[in-house]
Amino acid sequence: MAHEPLTQAEVLLEGFLALDTPEGFRAELIEGEIVVTPPPDGDHEDYIGLIVDQVARRACTHMQFSGNKGLKLRSGGGCPKNHAIPDGTFAPLDLRLFRGADPWMPCEGVALVVEVTSTKPQADREAKRRCYARGGIPLYLLIDRDAGSVTLFSDPADADYRQHLTIPYGKPLPLPEPFAFDLETGDFG
């Protein structure tokens, strides 16, 4: 019985899903490129901790957090479905999105993803931003350590966000519903 030949995108996706990365490393498939990232440094994790703490204490909606949760996102062009691992993923607690989820889960219901720049800052600034917008994730928070700034992308449409607000470290950043509080960034510097 003859089988249909696999497309290049299907071969890439199969190869990606079969990867066995070293402990602590993570592999993502972003716009047709396999990206392997080493474990984060302590400053990277400190930023994430500061954000998680503020969301837990101040958000008007109780949120559930997952660090390094694999998300399946729509692809662009001839690329296979994107598989991104945000540094942080927030979803309303009442949805319980993470309970029983596969390692690579759909992004429906995710309220906010967070990235802190590290070894590949351009991927966070551009490719991942487009992936999250294509996935319809309402809010993308980017902590850009090189620029000393925090950017909130919102209003996703097609392959990008229609709005963004960038502030330097030290200024408050208003987070809209379902968070509805000003994220303090004074400790980010």
C-alpha positions, 0 to 999 in steps of 0.5 A: 500500500503506497503512502503519501510522501511527507511534506517538508513541514511534516518532516520538520514537525516529526523531527522536532517532536522526537528531539531529546534535549539535555536536562534543563534545556528546552526546544521550541519550533518557531516559524519553521526553526528549531530553537534550543535554549539553555537553562535560564540564569538567576536574574531571568528567574528573578524577573519571572518571580517578581511578576508572579508575585504581583499577579498573585497579590494584585490581579482582579481575577485569580490566575494560575501560572505555569512556567515553561508550558508548551503551547501549540500555536497556529503557523504562518506560511508553509511552516508547521504548527509553532510549538513555543514555550513561554517563560510564563503563562497565565490563565484564569484559575477557574478554567484550570487549563493546565490540569490534564493538559498534554505537554504541548497544549492549545493556547485557547483560554491563556490570558497572558504570556511572559518572555524575559530576553536571554540568549536569543532576544530577537526571537522574543521580540519578533518571531515569538511575538508573531506566534503569540498573536497568531495564537490569539493570546490577548496579552504578551509581556516582554521584559527586554533586559538589553533595552531595560524596558517592559513592553505589553503587546495587546489586541492580536490580529493575524500575525501581530499585535495592533497595540503595544506600550513600552516603558523603561524599568522603574515606571508602572505598566498598566495591565488591563482586564483580567488583571486590572492593576499597574505592574511595578517594575522598580525592582527590574533594573 
